Amino acid sequence: MSRRSLISEALASAPTDPVPPAVEERPAQPKATFTSKRLEAFGEAARMVKRPTIKLKPAECSIWPGNARDYALLTEDRVRSLIDSIQAENGNRIPVVVRRTPHAELHYELVIGTRRHWAISWLNAHHFPEIELVAIIEELDDEAAFRLADIENREREDISDLERGMNYKAAVEAYYGGVQSKMADRVKLSKSTLARYIGLTEIPKAVVSAFNSPMDLQVRHGDKLLPLLRVPALRNRMEQAAELIAAEQSFRQSDDQEPISGSEVVTRLVKAAATRASRSQKATIEANGKSIGQVEKDRSRGLTITLNPTDLSVDEIIAAVRPIIEQARILRTTN
């Protein structure tokens, strides 16, 4: 189904004026650009329902929480090109979509256009207070608002797969009674694709933190990670490996080095899950701040103590080793 048809269906639940007669089909035109297609789609949506186009200050409308994009994660760097475009045009050529909220503190709620809203807010605060937000008003319930926002977001490359997955998971529960197949039919996604997006929400935060950015965690990565994460023993190994990778990512960032790519992170996590945990653990034995040997703890053989040549007396050596032996006895008794 085309994007235009999806927009029409998303708006179908809203009260509409009679639709004007179909326009005579035009000859084939050159391939449209991404921006012109979006302009055409929104223009057609506005003609269909005959809603007014208004101008607002960003502060006059709240942000609908049902959108996939996390408004709090937007930054000047992420929105820089849009800021420049809106500044050059003295406004947003592609209108945002709002709905009325007469009983709320703010009379409008933004359904589509969070980046445009953020960009104009930024410009208002940085020497361009005259620029306003061009908006189309729609009468939409939450489910229709979700579907309309989803159509818009599918063309966006700067929304992470994880953000989409979280948005889809919330929508399944809120609008479709927890039935993924029902939602898949409504939003025109295959059931398997929807399940893959929602599956990303099962990935623990410790593992997500191993990626340089949530944008690096993609659906295809979930296909490799999730089967392993669903096994408790393997999940523990992967979380431990993720902590080390996250620390390395942080070091690289502080040292202006290239981050570890998403694919490499997945490779390391999968390798960590496949590596059998060692049955033995080794620790250094210290006395007076110096290493005097090693103790190896093995689940089947118990303790193996290796001592290095030292100038310490026998009593000093025994004093260093005694706590290790006592601790092993305690653990064996409690187990």
C-alpha positions as CSV (number, residue, x, y, z in Angstrom):
1,M,0.0,0.0,0.0
2,S,1.3,3.5,-0.9
3,R,2.2,6.1,1.7
4,R,-0.6,8.3,0.3
5,S,-3.1,5.5,0.9
6,L,-1.8,4.9,4.4
7,I,-2.2,8.6,5.3
8,S,-5.7,8.5,3.9
9,E,-6.6,5.5,6.0
10,A,-5.0,6.9,9.1
11,L,-7.2,10.0,8.7
12,A,-10.3,8.0,7.9
13,S,-11.5,7.9,11.6
14,A,-11.7,11.7,11.6
15,P,-14.9,13.6,10.7
16,T,-14.4,14.9,7.1
17,D,-16.1,17.2,4.7
18,P,-17.2,15.7,1.3
19,V,-14.2,14.8,-0.8
20,P,-14.0,16.8,-4.0
21,P,-14.3,15.0,-7.3
22,A,-11.2,13.2,-8.5
23,V,-8.9,15.3,-10.6
24,E,-8.2,14.2,-14.2
25,E,-5.1,12.0,-14.2
26,R,-2.0,13.9,-15.2
27,P,0.7,12.7,-17.5
28,A,3.7,10.9,-15.8
29,Q,6.0,13.4,-14.2
30,P,9.8,13.1,-13.5
31,K,10.7,11.1,-10.4
32,A,9.8,13.2,-7.3
33,T,12.3,14.0,-4.6
34,F,11.9,12.8,-1.1
35,T,10.8,16.3,0.0
36,S,8.4,16.9,-2.8
37,K,6.7,13.5,-2.1
38,R,6.2,14.5,1.5
39,L,4.8,17.9,0.5
40,E,2.4,16.3,-1.9
41,A,1.3,13.7,0.7
42,F,0.6,16.3,3.3
43,G,-1.0,18.7,0.8
44,E,-3.4,15.9,-0.2
45,A,-4.1,15.1,3.4
46,A,-5.0,18.7,4.1
47,R,-7.3,18.8,1.0
48,M,-9.0,15.7,2.0
49,V,-10.2,16.8,5.4
50,K,-10.2,20.6,4.7
51,R,-8.4,21.5,7.9
52,P,-7.0,25.0,8.3
53,T,-3.3,25.6,8.2
54,I,-2.2,27.8,11.1
55,K,0.9,29.3,12.5
56,L,2.0,28.6,16.1
57,K,4.8,29.3,18.4
58,P,6.4,26.0,19.5
59,A,5.6,26.9,23.1
60,E,1.9,26.9,22.2
61,C,1.7,23.1,21.7
62,S,2.8,20.1,23.8
63,I,4.4,17.0,22.3
64,W,2.3,13.9,22.0
65,P,4.1,11.1,23.9
66,G,2.9,8.4,21.5
67,N,5.4,9.4,18.8
68,A,8.4,7.1,18.3
69,R,11.0,9.9,18.4
70,D,12.4,10.7,21.8
71,Y,12.3,14.5,21.9
72,A,14.7,14.6,24.8
73,L,17.4,13.0,22.6
74,L,17.3,15.8,19.9
75,T,20.3,18.0,19.8
76,E,21.6,20.9,17.7
77,D,24.0,18.5,15.9
78,R,21.2,16.0,15.1
79,V,18.9,18.8,13.8
80,R,21.6,21.1,12.3
81,S,20.6,20.7,8.6
82,L,17.0,21.2,9.3
83,I,17.7,24.3,11.4
84,D,19.6,25.7,8.4
85,S,16.8,24.9,6.0
86,I,14.1,26.4,8.1
87,Q,16.2,29.5,8.7
88,A,16.8,29.9,5.0
89,E,13.0,29.4,4.2
90,N,12.0,31.6,7.2
91,G,9.7,28.7,8.3
92,N,8.9,25.0,7.8
93,R,7.7,24.4,4.3
94,I,6.4,21.0,5.3
95,P,3.7,21.6,7.9
96,V,3.6,19.7,11.2
97,V,0.3,18.0,12.3
98,V,-1.3,19.1,15.6
99,R,-4.6,18.3,17.2
100,R,-6.7,20.4,19.6
101,T,-6.5,19.7,23.3
102,P,-9.1,22.2,24.6
103,H,-9.0,20.9,28.2
104,A,-5.2,20.8,28.6
105,E,-2.9,23.6,29.6
106,L,-1.8,24.1,26.0
107,H,-4.5,24.1,23.4
108,Y,-2.6,22.1,20.8
109,E,-0.7,18.8,20.8
110,L,2.0,18.0,18.2
111,V,1.4,14.6,16.6
112,I,3.9,14.8,13.7
113,G,6.9,17.1,13.3
114,T,9.0,16.8,16.5
115,R,12.3,17.7,14.7
116,R,10.6,20.8,13.0
117,H,9.2,21.8,16.4
118,W,12.6,21.4,18.0
119,A,14.4,23.3,15.2
120,I,12.1,26.3,15.4
121,S,12.2,26.3,19.2
122,W,16.0,26.5,18.9
123,L,15.8,29.3,16.3
124,N,13.4,31.2,18.5
125,A,15.9,31.0,21.3
126,H,18.8,32.0,19.1
127,H,18.0,35.3,17.5
128,F,15.0,34.3,15.3
129,P,11.9,34.8,17.5
130,E,9.8,35.7,14.5
131,I,9.8,32.2,12.9
132,E,6.6,30.3,13.6
133,L,5.5,26.7,13.2
134,V,3.3,26.0,10.2
135,A,0.7,23.4,11.2
136,I,-2.2,21.4,9.9
137,I,-5.0,20.8,12.5
138,E,-6.4,17.3,12.5
139,E,-9.1,15.7,14.6
140,L,-7.6,12.4,15.5
141,D,-8.0,9.8,18.3
142,D,-4.8,8.3,19.7
143,E,-4.9,5.2,17.5
144,A,-5.3,7.2,14.3
145,A,-2.5,9.6,15.6
146,F,-0.2,6.7,16.1
147,R,-0.8,5.3,12.6
148,L,-0.3,8.7,11.0
149,A,2.9,9.3,13.0
150,D,4.2,5.9,12.1
151,I,3.7,6.6,8.4
152,E,5.8,9.7,8.8
153,N,8.5,8.0,10.9
154,R,9.0,5.1,8.5
155,E,10.7,7.5,6.0
156,R,13.0,8.9,8.8
157,E,16.5,7.4,9.0
158,D,17.3,9.2,12.3
159,I,14.9,7.3,14.4
160,S,16.6,4.2,15.8
161,D,15.2,0.7,15.4
162,L,15.1,0.5,19.2
163,E,13.0,3.7,19.4
164,R,10.6,2.2,16.9
165,G,10.5,-1.1,18.8
166,M,9.6,0.7,22.0
167,N,7.0,2.7,20.3
168,Y,5.4,-0.4,18.7
169,K,5.4,-2.3,21.9
170,A,3.6,0.5,23.7
171,A,1.1,0.9,20.8
172,V,0.3,-2.9,20.8
173,E,-0.7,-2.7,24.4
174,A,-2.5,0.7,24.2
175,Y,-4.5,0.3,21.0
176,Y,-4.6,-3.3,19.9
177,G,-5.3,-5.3,23.1
178,G,-1.8,-6.7,23.2
179,V,-2.3,-8.6,19.9
180,Q,0.6,-8.0,17.5
181,S,-1.2,-9.5,14.5
182,K,-4.0,-7.0,14.9
183,M,-1.6,-4.1,14.9
184,A,0.4,-5.5,12.0
185,D,-2.8,-5.5,9.9
186,R,-3.7,-2.0,10.9
187,V,-0.3,-0.5,10.2
188,K,0.4,-2.6,7.1
189,L,3.5,-4.3,8.4
190,S,4.3,-8.0,8.2
191,K,3.8,-9.9,11.5
192,S,7.5,-11.0,11.5
193,T,8.8,-7.4,10.9
194,L,6.7,-6.1,13.8
195,A,7.8,-8.9,16.1
196,R,11.5,-8.2,15.2
197,Y,11.2,-4.5,16.1
198,I,9.4,-5.3,19.4
199,G,12.0,-8.0,20.1
200,L,14.6,-5.3,20.4
201,T,13.0,-4.1,23.6
202,E,14.0,-7.4,25.3
203,I,17.7,-6.5,25.0
204,P,18.9,-5.4,28.5
205,K,20.3,-1.9,29.0
206,A,23.7,-3.3,29.8
207,V,23.9,-4.7,26.3
208,V,22.5,-1.6,24.6
209,S,25.1,0.4,26.4
210,A,27.9,-1.5,24.5
211,F,26.8,0.2,21.3
212,N,28.3,3.7,20.7
213,S,24.7,5.0,20.0
214,P,21.3,3.4,20.0
215,M,21.2,4.1,16.3
216,D,23.9,1.4,15.9
217,L,21.6,-1.3,17.3
218,Q,19.6,-2.5,14.4
219,V,16.8,-5.1,13.9
220,R,19.3,-7.4,12.1
221,H,21.5,-7.4,15.2
222,G,18.6,-8.4,17.4
223,D,18.2,-11.5,15.2
224,K,21.6,-12.6,16.4
225,L,21.5,-11.4,20.0
226,L,18.1,-12.3,21.2
227,P,18.3,-16.2,20.9
228,L,21.4,-16.0,23.1
229,L,20.1,-13.5,25.5
230,R,17.1,-15.7,26.2
231,V,19.4,-18.3,27.8
232,P,20.2,-17.1,31.3
233,A,23.8,-18.4,31.5
234,L,24.6,-16.9,28.1
235,R,22.9,-13.6,29.0
236,N,25.2,-13.2,32.0
237,R,28.3,-13.7,29.8
238,M,27.0,-11.2,27.2
239,E,26.3,-8.6,29.9
240,Q,29.8,-8.9,31.3
241,A,31.3,-8.6,27.9
242,A,29.0,-5.6,27.2
243,E,30.4,-3.8,30.2
244,L,33.9,-4.1,28.9
245,I,32.9,-2.9,25.5
246,A,31.0,0.1,26.9
247,A,34.1,1.0,28.8
248,E,36.2,0.8,25.7
249,Q,33.7,2.9,23.8
250,S,33.9,5.6,26.4
251,F,37.7,5.5,26.3
252,R,37.7,5.8,22.5
253,Q,35.3,8.7,22.7
254,S,37.5,10.6,25.2
255,D,40.5,9.9,23.0
256,D,38.8,11.0,19.8
257,Q,39.1,7.5,18.3
258,E,36.7,5.8,16.0
259,P,34.0,4.0,18.0
260,I,33.5,0.3,17.8
261,S,30.9,-0.4,15.0
262,G,27.6,-2.0,15.7
263,S,28.5,-5.1,13.7
264,E,31.8,-5.5,15.7
265,V,29.9,-5.1,19.0
266,V,27.5,-7.9,18.0
267,T,30.5,-10.1,16.9
268,R,32.2,-9.6,20.3
269,L,29.0,-10.3,22.3
270,V,28.2,-13.4,20.3
271,K,31.8,-14.6,20.8
272,A,31.5,-14.0,24.6
273,A,28.4,-16.1,24.8
274,A,30.0,-18.9,22.9
275,T,33.1,-19.0,25.1
276,R,32.8,-21.5,27.9
277,A,33.4,-20.1,31.4
278,S,36.6,-21.2,33.0
279,R,36.1,-23.7,35.8
280,S,38.9,-22.2,37.7
281,Q,39.7,-18.8,39.1
282,K,43.1,-17.4,39.9
283,A,44.1,-14.7,42.4
284,T,47.3,-13.2,43.6
285,I,48.4,-13.8,47.2
286,E,49.9,-10.7,48.7
287,A,51.9,-10.0,51.9
288,N,53.3,-6.6,53.0
289,G,52.1,-5.1,49.7
290,K,54.1,-7.7,47.6
291,S,53.0,-10.6,45.5
292,I,54.2,-13.9,47.1
293,G,52.3,-16.4,44.9
294,Q,48.9,-17.4,43.4
295,V,45.9,-19.3,44.5
296,E,43.7,-21.2,42.0
297,K,40.2,-22.0,42.9
298,D,38.8,-24.9,41.0
299,R,35.3,-26.3,41.5
300,S,36.4,-29.9,41.3
301,R,40.0,-29.8,42.7
302,G,39.5,-27.2,45.4
303,L,42.4,-24.8,46.1
304,T,45.9,-24.9,44.5
305,I,48.4,-22.6,46.2
306,T,51.6,-21.7,44.5
307,L,54.3,-19.7,46.4
308,N,57.1,-17.7,45.0
309,P,60.6,-17.5,46.6
310,T,60.5,-14.8,49.2
311,D,62.4,-13.4,52.2
312,L,59.2,-13.5,54.4
313,S,59.2,-15.8,57.4
314,V,57.0,-18.9,57.6
315,D,54.6,-17.2,60.0
316,E,54.2,-14.2,57.6
317,I,53.5,-16.5,54.7
318,I,50.9,-18.5,56.8
319,A,49.3,-15.2,57.9
320,A,48.8,-14.3,54.2
321,V,47.5,-17.6,53.2
322,R,45.2,-18.3,56.2
323,P,42.3,-15.9,55.2
324,I,42.2,-17.6,51.8
325,I,41.8,-21.0,53.3
326,E,39.3,-19.8,55.9
327,Q,37.2,-18.2,53.2
328,A,37.2,-21.4,51.1
329,R,36.0,-23.4,54.1
330,I,33.2,-20.9,54.8
331,L,32.0,-21.1,51.2
332,R,32.1,-24.9,51.1
333,T,30.1,-25.1,54.4
334,T,27.4,-22.7,53.1
335,N,27.2,-24.4,49.8
